[in-house]
């Protein structure tokens, strides 16, 4: 399936998806015709299938997709943890391995354990020592930004899943990387910790740090990503500013309370141009339409009241893009 977004309308077409508007910032992450498969013969799995993606300095990009879409494999290739079967991956103009070893790119990943016998403070200082004196000087600041100061003496094994995610975040930040790659970074965090985490990320992005994150929390992408890339079956099916992607389907949900005898109104709306999904649940009628004003006018002219109009959500767009 390939969906293009043109003038705010979603259409199924062979054209490439509309990408985020170019800026004057340099490209810092670039994947060109990247493919990655695992196994051979009947057991071959095409995890990533021809991804072209460019991300510029200071962008906050959400990578969305159902399980098996290729998100984690794509992030692994950006970090040099796995090589593409074909195509090229460049990070800050060099190979992912060189960028990672220099500390220019940091990551918070789902996998990869921490040393449970060390305390949180010892863990952060140990990793900082591998990056030199400047990183050691940043330990206190990084601990504060990850909200770990009160946990400094707690053994990692005694930390909750969300707290361990914050430890991983601190480890990713000690090298002061230009790029952060985050794979489900807030998994296990409570609401307060998630809010604090994204406040820090937003400030980092405003200061010029590039952030790419995969998440299952659609509301995180909606609230924090300026650009959203949707993957499905190893390919990019949409790439656009988050607000445009959310609005691209064009349809709004309109609902209202109607009289008990609403059969004629249901028939009238069902026959109207651009109206879909007309449904009557008790005395509450709902529908989807790109022209919410026209639908609202029909409803009000026929005695409906308590009218509500809801704009499309990112979840709506995500579902439409990945349902087949």
Residue, then its C-alpha position, 0 to 999 in steps of 0.5 A: x500500500x502506498x499513500x500520498x498526502x497532497x493538499x491535506x487529502x489522503x489518496x491511494x496512489x503510486x506517488x511518493x509520500x509528501x515529506x516534511x518541508x525542507x529547511x536550511x539545516x544540514x541533513x544528519x541522518x540519511x538512509x538511501x534505498x536501504x533493505x534488510x532481510x533476515x534468514x534465507x529461503x523459506x525462512x527469509x524475512x524482509x524486515x526493511x524494504x527500500x527505505x529512503x529517509x533524510x532527517x535534518x539537524x534539530x528535527x523531532x521525528x516519530x517513527x510509527x508502525x505496527x509490530x513487525x513494521x521494521x522500526x527497530x531494525x531501522x533504528x539498529x541500522x542508524x546505530x550501526x548495530x546491524x548492517x543493511x543488506x543493501x543501500x547506504x546509511x550515513x550519520x553526520x556524513x560518516x558511518x553509523x559505527x564511527x558516529x556511535x564510537x565518537x559519542x555523536x549519536x546516543x540511544x535509549x533502546x528496549x533491549x540491552x541490560x544494565x549491571x544490576x549490582x551497581x548503583x545508579x550513580x556508579x552506572x552513570x559515572x562508569x559510562x561517562x568515564x569511557x567518554x573522557x573528562x568532559x563527560x564526567x563533568x556532565x554527570x551531575x547535570x545528566x542525573x538531574x535532567x533524567x530525574x535520578x538524583x534521589x536514586x543515585x545510591x539505589x542498586x539498578x536491580x532495585x529500580x523499576x522498569x521506568x526508572x531503568x529507562x531513565x538510567x538508560x536515558x542518562x547513559x545516552x546523554x553523557x557524551x552530549x550527542x548531536x543525535x538521540x535515537x529512542x526506541x520506546x523510551x518511556x515504556x514503563x514510566x508513569x505519567x509524571x516521569x513521561x511528562x518530565x522526559x518529554x519536557x527535557x526532549x523538547x528543550x534539547x530539540x529547541x537547542x538543536x539536538x536531533x531526536x528520532x523516536x519509535x513509540x507505541x504511544x500515539x499521543x506522544x507522537x502527536x504532542x512531541x513530534x514535529x514530523x511523523x514517519x509511518x512504516x508498514x511491512x518494511x516500507x515508509x507509507x507516510x512521511x509528513x509534518x505531524x499536524x498535516x498527517x493528522x489532518x490529511x484524511x480530511x474527515x471529521x466526526x460529527x455527532x448529535x442527539x436526534x429525535x427517536x424517529x430519525x430514519x428519514x434523517x439517517x437516509x438523508x445523511x447517508x445519501x449526502x455527498x462526502x458522508x460516510x459511516x452514518x450510525x444511530x446509537x439510541x438517540x445519538x447519531x454520528x457520521x464522518x465527513x470532510x465537510x462538517x459544516x454541511x453535515x452540521x447544517x443538515x442535522x440542525x435544520x432537522x431538529x438535532x441538538x447537542x452537536x459535536x464535531x471532532x477533528x481527526x486524530x493521529x490514531x485515525x491516520x495511523x489506522x487508515x495507513x496500516x489497516x491493510 
